[in-house]
Amino acid sequence: MSFIKLIIKNPFRKKSKAILSIFGLTLAVLVLLTLFSFVASVESSIEKSIIAGGDLTIFKGLDETDNFENTNPDDLINLNKLNNSDLDTIKSMEGVKKAIPIYVNYGTEFSYYDENSFESSILYFDQDNYNLIGIDLREGKLFNNNNEVIVSKEYVDITKNTIGNKINVYNKSYTIVGIFSGNNMYPDFVALPLSEIPYNKYSNSTYIEKIVVKLDEGYDVNLFSENVHGLNKGLAPMSSADGLPNKFLYDLINEIITQIYLFAIIFGTIIVLYSTLSSVNDRTREIGVLKSVGWSNKMITVMIMAESFVLSLVSWIVGSIISIIVIEFIISNFLSFVPVFNLTVFINTLLIIVIIAVLGGLYPTYRAINLSPTEALRYE
């Protein structure tokens, strides 16, 4: 039997133990891939929430040094809204290739005193700028005329309306042609073309929530942000998660996930250690024979560590397939975000599995190379 065949065959000599080991490691892979895809999805969602498809996003922020003690509450709210003057200012700045306004109308605000108000909030944007809005079309297509609308997955879950159904938005009928994911920014929204703003009963309450800015190639984002602050107009540029008000919560989630990674490594290492050590113990006489016919400690080490890698690699393959099926086709149907499966997710999981294989194979290897051929041959 060749050396390679021996390595592949040895981990599966006792099928029951091998199956239990693969089952345990597969669970670890499933947990890791789920976490990695979740983290990738959250990071993608945060990035789209902050900068959408541009280089940065402009919000309206209130200066903490200003005194608003005697300001009317309604006026205070308006101070926190972008307007066309702000848009013109951004468009005229050096380095700006494109500045896209995103209009919103929070219809739920009017439902308290108007029972005929639209039951959801509305997002308005130009179809040509869809890739800069920060939403993901999950089903169907984008609207291409003034009689079509796309809706968020949450809106579909709440109202049970779906693609092909008609909905009335302030006495005008629209056909649902697509379903999008709002990336936490637009959870229960419907989206319409900009030209439909005048048909909104509360169009005066439709305002620019943020301006997505695409800079000229090579233009420094930090320099542009400094220039925006220098305008002293209360404009707040944001290009990373560092400026998020819930940054602490975001960091806490990452810390918890890191702890789970460590647990998965420890759990997987114990499984590989048990399986490989059990295999070494069961083959004590065989290892003694190999040593007596001239096998060096280096060859024994390669054999045992390779067996550990084979067991871990098989578990990674099986776990990856099961993870894709479970997450992509089952769990994702109950989530508002889209799980992200990319090459990085699988490579990160594979790296952890390699770590598990190395750690789990160290002691069994040490045990094997320190066996005396004479004592091993007498082993019953």
C-alpha positions as CSV (number, residue, x, y, z in Angstrom):
1,M,0.0,0.0,0.0
2,S,1.4,3.4,-1.0
3,F,2.1,6.1,1.6
4,I,-0.6,8.4,0.4
5,K,-3.2,5.5,0.3
6,L,-2.2,4.7,3.9
7,I,-2.8,8.3,5.0
8,I,-6.2,8.4,3.4
9,K,-7.3,5.0,4.7
10,N,-6.1,5.2,8.3
11,P,-8.6,7.8,9.7
12,F,-11.5,5.7,8.5
13,R,-10.5,2.3,9.7
14,K,-13.0,2.5,12.5
15,K,-16.0,3.9,10.7
16,S,-18.1,4.7,13.7
17,K,-15.4,6.8,15.3
18,A,-14.7,8.5,12.0
19,I,-18.4,9.3,11.4
20,L,-18.7,10.8,14.9
21,S,-15.6,12.9,14.5
22,I,-16.7,14.2,11.1
23,F,-20.1,14.9,12.5
24,G,-18.6,17.0,15.3
25,L,-16.2,18.8,13.1
26,T,-19.0,19.4,10.5
27,L,-21.0,21.2,13.3
28,A,-18.0,23.3,14.0
29,V,-17.7,24.2,10.3
30,L,-21.4,25.0,10.1
31,V,-21.2,27.4,13.1
32,L,-18.0,29.0,11.7
33,L,-19.4,29.5,8.2
34,T,-22.7,30.8,9.5
35,L,-20.8,33.3,11.7
36,F,-18.5,34.4,8.9
37,S,-21.4,34.8,6.4
38,F,-23.3,36.7,9.0
39,V,-20.4,39.0,9.8
40,A,-19.7,39.6,6.0
41,S,-23.4,40.4,5.6
42,V,-23.4,42.8,8.5
43,E,-20.2,44.5,7.3
44,S,-21.7,44.8,3.8
45,S,-24.9,46.1,5.2
46,I,-23.1,48.7,7.3
47,E,-21.0,49.8,4.4
48,K,-24.0,50.2,2.2
49,S,-25.8,52.0,5.0
50,I,-23.0,54.5,5.4
51,I,-21.6,55.1,1.9
52,A,-24.1,53.2,-0.3
53,G,-22.4,52.8,-3.7
54,G,-20.4,56.0,-3.4
55,D,-17.2,57.1,-1.7
56,L,-19.0,58.7,1.3
57,T,-22.4,59.9,2.4
58,I,-23.4,63.4,3.6
59,F,-25.9,63.6,6.5
60,K,-27.2,66.7,8.3
61,G,-25.9,66.9,11.8
62,L,-26.6,69.4,14.6
63,D,-23.6,71.2,16.1
64,E,-23.4,70.3,19.8
65,T,-22.0,73.8,20.6
66,D,-25.2,75.5,19.3
67,N,-28.0,76.4,21.8
68,F,-31.4,75.1,20.7
69,E,-33.1,75.6,24.1
70,N,-35.7,78.1,22.7
71,T,-36.1,76.5,19.3
72,N,-39.5,75.1,18.2
73,P,-39.4,71.3,18.1
74,D,-40.7,71.3,14.5
75,D,-38.0,73.7,13.4
76,L,-35.4,71.6,15.2
77,I,-36.4,68.5,13.2
78,N,-36.1,70.6,10.0
79,L,-32.6,71.6,11.0
80,N,-31.6,67.9,10.8
81,K,-32.9,67.5,7.3
82,L,-30.9,68.1,4.1
83,N,-32.4,70.5,1.5
84,N,-31.8,71.5,-2.2
85,S,-29.4,74.2,-1.1
86,D,-27.2,71.6,0.7
87,L,-27.3,69.5,-2.4
88,D,-26.2,72.3,-4.7
89,T,-23.4,73.1,-2.3
90,I,-22.1,69.5,-2.4
91,K,-22.4,69.3,-6.2
92,S,-20.3,72.5,-6.6
93,M,-17.5,71.3,-4.4
94,E,-14.1,70.4,-5.8
95,G,-13.6,66.6,-6.5
96,V,-17.3,65.7,-6.8
97,K,-18.1,63.5,-9.7
98,K,-21.7,62.8,-8.8
99,A,-23.9,63.8,-5.8
100,I,-27.1,61.7,-5.6
101,P,-29.9,62.8,-3.2
102,I,-32.0,60.1,-1.5
103,Y,-35.5,61.3,-0.7
104,V,-37.6,59.7,2.0
105,N,-41.2,60.1,3.3
106,Y,-41.9,58.5,6.6
107,G,-45.6,57.7,6.0
108,T,-46.1,56.0,9.4
109,E,-45.8,59.5,11.0
110,F,-49.1,60.5,9.5
111,S,-51.0,57.4,10.4
112,Y,-51.6,58.7,13.9
113,Y,-54.0,61.4,12.7
114,D,-54.8,60.2,9.1
115,E,-56.3,56.8,8.8
116,N,-56.1,57.0,5.1
117,S,-52.3,57.6,5.0
118,F,-50.1,55.1,3.3
119,E,-49.2,52.3,5.7
120,S,-45.4,52.4,5.0
121,S,-42.6,54.8,4.4
122,I,-41.4,55.7,0.9
123,L,-38.0,55.9,-0.7
124,Y,-37.6,58.0,-3.9
125,F,-34.7,57.8,-6.2
126,D,-33.8,58.0,-9.9
127,Q,-33.6,54.5,-11.6
128,D,-30.3,55.4,-13.2
129,N,-28.7,55.8,-9.7
130,Y,-29.9,52.5,-8.3
131,N,-26.3,51.3,-7.8
132,L,-25.6,54.3,-5.5
133,I,-28.7,53.9,-3.2
134,G,-27.4,51.1,-1.0
135,I,-30.2,48.6,-1.4
136,D,-30.1,45.1,-2.9
137,L,-32.7,43.8,-5.4
138,R,-33.5,40.3,-4.2
139,E,-36.3,39.3,-6.6
140,G,-37.9,40.7,-9.8
141,K,-36.6,43.8,-11.5
142,L,-36.2,47.6,-10.9
143,F,-39.1,49.9,-11.8
144,N,-38.8,51.3,-15.3
145,N,-42.0,53.5,-15.5
146,N,-44.2,55.6,-13.2
147,N,-46.7,52.8,-12.6
148,E,-44.3,50.4,-11.0
149,V,-42.9,50.1,-7.5
150,I,-40.4,47.9,-5.7
151,V,-40.9,47.0,-2.0
152,S,-38.7,45.8,0.8
153,K,-38.8,42.2,2.1
154,E,-40.1,43.4,5.4
155,Y,-43.0,45.2,3.7
156,V,-43.9,41.9,1.9
157,D,-43.8,40.0,5.2
158,I,-46.0,42.5,6.9
159,T,-48.6,43.2,4.1
160,K,-48.4,39.8,2.3
161,N,-48.2,41.8,-1.0
162,T,-45.7,40.4,-3.5
163,I,-44.5,40.7,-7.1
164,G,-47.5,41.2,-9.5
165,N,-49.8,42.6,-6.8
166,K,-51.1,46.2,-7.0
167,I,-50.9,48.6,-4.2
168,N,-52.4,52.1,-3.7
169,V,-50.1,54.9,-2.6
170,Y,-52.2,58.0,-2.0
171,N,-54.9,57.1,-4.6
172,K,-52.5,56.0,-7.3
173,S,-52.1,52.4,-8.2
174,Y,-48.7,50.8,-8.7
175,T,-47.7,47.3,-9.7
176,I,-45.0,45.6,-7.5
177,V,-42.2,44.5,-9.8
178,G,-39.3,43.8,-7.4
179,I,-38.4,43.0,-3.8
180,F,-35.3,44.6,-2.2
181,S,-33.3,44.3,1.0
182,G,-33.0,47.6,2.8
183,N,-29.7,46.8,4.6
184,N,-31.2,48.0,7.9
185,M,-31.7,51.5,6.6
186,Y,-35.0,51.0,4.8
187,P,-36.7,48.0,6.6
188,D,-40.3,48.5,5.7
189,F,-40.1,50.9,2.7
190,V,-41.5,50.9,-0.8
191,A,-39.4,52.7,-3.5
192,L,-40.7,54.9,-6.3
193,P,-39.2,57.1,-9.0
194,L,-38.4,60.7,-8.1
195,S,-41.1,61.9,-10.5
196,E,-43.8,60.4,-8.2
197,I,-43.1,62.8,-5.3
198,P,-45.8,65.3,-6.3
199,Y,-48.4,62.5,-6.1
200,N,-47.7,62.0,-2.4
201,K,-50.4,63.7,-0.2
202,Y,-47.6,64.6,2.2
203,S,-45.0,65.6,-0.4
204,N,-44.1,68.6,1.7
205,S,-42.8,66.2,4.3
206,T,-40.6,64.4,1.7
207,Y,-37.0,65.5,2.2
208,I,-33.4,64.5,1.4
209,E,-32.2,62.1,4.1
210,K,-28.7,61.8,2.7
211,I,-26.5,62.6,-0.3
212,V,-24.4,59.9,-1.7
213,V,-21.2,61.3,-3.1
214,K,-19.0,59.8,-5.8
215,L,-15.6,61.5,-6.0
216,D,-13.3,62.0,-9.0
217,E,-10.9,59.1,-9.3
218,G,-7.9,59.6,-7.0
219,Y,-9.5,62.4,-5.0
220,D,-8.8,62.0,-1.3
221,V,-11.9,61.1,0.8
222,N,-10.4,62.6,4.0
223,L,-9.6,65.9,2.3
224,F,-13.1,66.1,0.9
225,S,-14.5,65.4,4.4
226,E,-12.4,68.2,5.9
227,N,-13.6,70.6,3.2
228,V,-17.3,69.7,4.0
229,H,-16.7,70.3,7.7
230,G,-15.0,73.6,6.7
231,L,-18.3,74.8,5.2
232,N,-19.8,75.1,8.8
233,K,-23.2,74.2,7.5
234,G,-23.8,71.3,9.8
235,L,-23.1,68.8,7.1
236,A,-21.7,65.5,8.4
237,P,-19.7,63.4,5.9
238,M,-19.4,59.7,6.8
239,S,-17.2,57.1,5.1
240,S,-16.6,54.4,7.7
241,A,-18.2,52.6,10.7
242,D,-16.2,54.7,13.1
243,G,-18.8,57.4,12.9
244,L,-21.8,55.2,13.7
245,P,-23.8,56.1,16.8
246,N,-24.1,52.4,17.6
247,K,-20.3,51.7,17.0
248,F,-20.1,50.3,20.5
249,L,-22.8,47.7,19.8
250,Y,-21.1,46.8,16.5
251,D,-17.8,46.3,18.3
252,L,-19.5,44.2,21.0
253,I,-21.0,41.9,18.4
254,N,-17.6,41.4,16.9
255,E,-16.1,40.6,20.3
256,I,-18.8,38.0,21.0
257,I,-18.2,36.4,17.6
258,T,-14.5,36.3,18.3
259,Q,-15.2,34.3,21.5
260,I,-17.4,31.9,19.5
261,Y,-14.5,31.4,17.1
262,L,-12.2,30.5,20.0
263,F,-14.8,28.1,21.3
264,A,-15.1,26.4,17.9
265,I,-11.3,26.0,17.7
266,I,-11.2,24.4,21.1
267,F,-14.2,22.2,20.4
268,G,-12.7,21.1,17.0
269,T,-9.3,20.5,18.5
270,I,-10.7,18.2,21.1
271,I,-12.5,16.2,18.5
272,V,-9.5,15.8,16.2
273,L,-7.3,15.0,19.3
274,Y,-9.6,12.3,20.4
275,S,-10.0,10.7,17.0
276,T,-6.3,10.8,16.1
277,L,-5.1,9.7,19.5
278,S,-7.6,6.8,19.4
279,S,-6.3,5.8,15.9
280,V,-2.7,5.9,17.2
281,N,-3.6,3.7,20.2
282,D,-5.4,1.2,18.0
283,R,-2.4,1.0,15.8
284,T,0.4,0.8,18.4
285,R,1.7,-2.6,17.1
286,E,1.5,-1.3,13.5
287,I,3.5,1.8,14.3
288,G,6.1,-0.5,16.1
289,V,6.4,-2.6,12.9
290,L,6.8,0.5,10.8
291,K,9.6,1.7,13.1
292,S,11.3,-1.7,13.1
293,V,11.4,-1.8,9.3
294,G,13.1,1.6,9.1
295,W,10.4,4.3,9.2
296,S,11.9,7.5,10.7
297,N,10.2,9.7,13.2
298,K,9.8,12.3,10.4
299,M,7.7,9.8,8.3
300,I,5.6,8.9,11.4
301,T,5.0,12.6,12.1
302,V,4.0,13.2,8.5
303,M,1.6,10.2,8.6
304,I,-0.2,11.2,11.8
305,M,-0.4,14.9,11.0
306,A,-1.7,14.1,7.5
307,E,-4.4,11.8,8.9
308,S,-5.5,14.7,11.1
309,F,-5.6,17.0,8.0
310,V,-7.6,14.4,6.0
311,L,-10.2,14.1,8.8
312,S,-10.5,17.9,9.1
313,L,-10.6,18.5,5.3
314,V,-13.4,16.0,4.8
315,S,-15.3,17.7,7.6
316,W,-14.7,21.1,6.0
317,I,-16.0,20.0,2.6
318,V,-19.1,18.3,4.1
319,G,-19.7,21.2,6.5
320,S,-19.4,23.8,3.6
321,I,-22.0,22.0,1.5
322,I,-24.5,21.6,4.3
323,S,-23.9,25.3,5.4
324,I,-24.7,26.6,1.9
325,I,-27.9,24.5,1.8
326,V,-29.1,25.4,5.3
327,I,-28.2,29.1,5.2
328,E,-28.9,29.9,1.5
329,F,-32.1,28.0,1.0
330,I,-33.6,27.7,4.5
331,I,-32.4,30.3,7.0
332,S,-32.2,33.2,4.5
333,N,-35.9,32.9,3.9
334,F,-36.5,34.1,7.5
335,L,-33.9,36.9,7.5
336,S,-34.1,40.4,6.3
337,F,-30.4,40.4,5.2
338,V,-28.8,38.4,2.5
339,P,-26.1,35.9,3.7
340,V,-22.8,36.6,2.1
341,F,-20.8,33.6,0.8
342,N,-17.6,34.6,-0.9
343,L,-14.1,33.2,-1.2
344,T,-12.9,35.0,1.9
345,V,-15.6,33.3,4.0
346,F,-14.5,29.8,2.9
347,I,-10.8,30.6,3.2
348,N,-11.2,31.9,6.7
349,T,-13.1,28.8,7.7
350,L,-10.5,26.6,6.1
351,L,-7.7,28.4,8.0
352,I,-9.4,27.7,11.3
353,I,-9.9,24.0,10.3
354,V,-6.1,23.9,9.5
355,I,-5.4,25.3,13.0
356,I,-7.7,22.6,14.5
357,A,-5.9,19.9,12.5
358,V,-2.5,21.0,13.6
359,L,-3.4,21.4,17.3
360,G,-5.4,18.2,17.3
361,G,-2.6,16.2,15.8
362,L,0.3,17.5,17.9
363,Y,-0.1,15.2,21.0
364,P,-1.0,12.0,19.0
365,T,2.1,12.6,16.9
366,Y,4.3,13.1,20.0
367,R,2.9,9.9,21.4
368,A,3.6,8.0,18.2
369,I,7.2,9.1,17.7
370,N,8.1,8.3,21.3
371,L,6.8,4.8,21.1
372,S,9.6,2.2,21.5
373,P,9.5,-0.3,18.7
374,T,10.1,-3.2,21.1
375,E,7.3,-2.1,23.5
376,A,5.0,-1.4,20.6
377,L,5.4,-4.9,19.2
378,R,4.5,-6.4,22.6
379,Y,1.4,-4.2,22.8
380,E,-1.9,-6.2,22.9
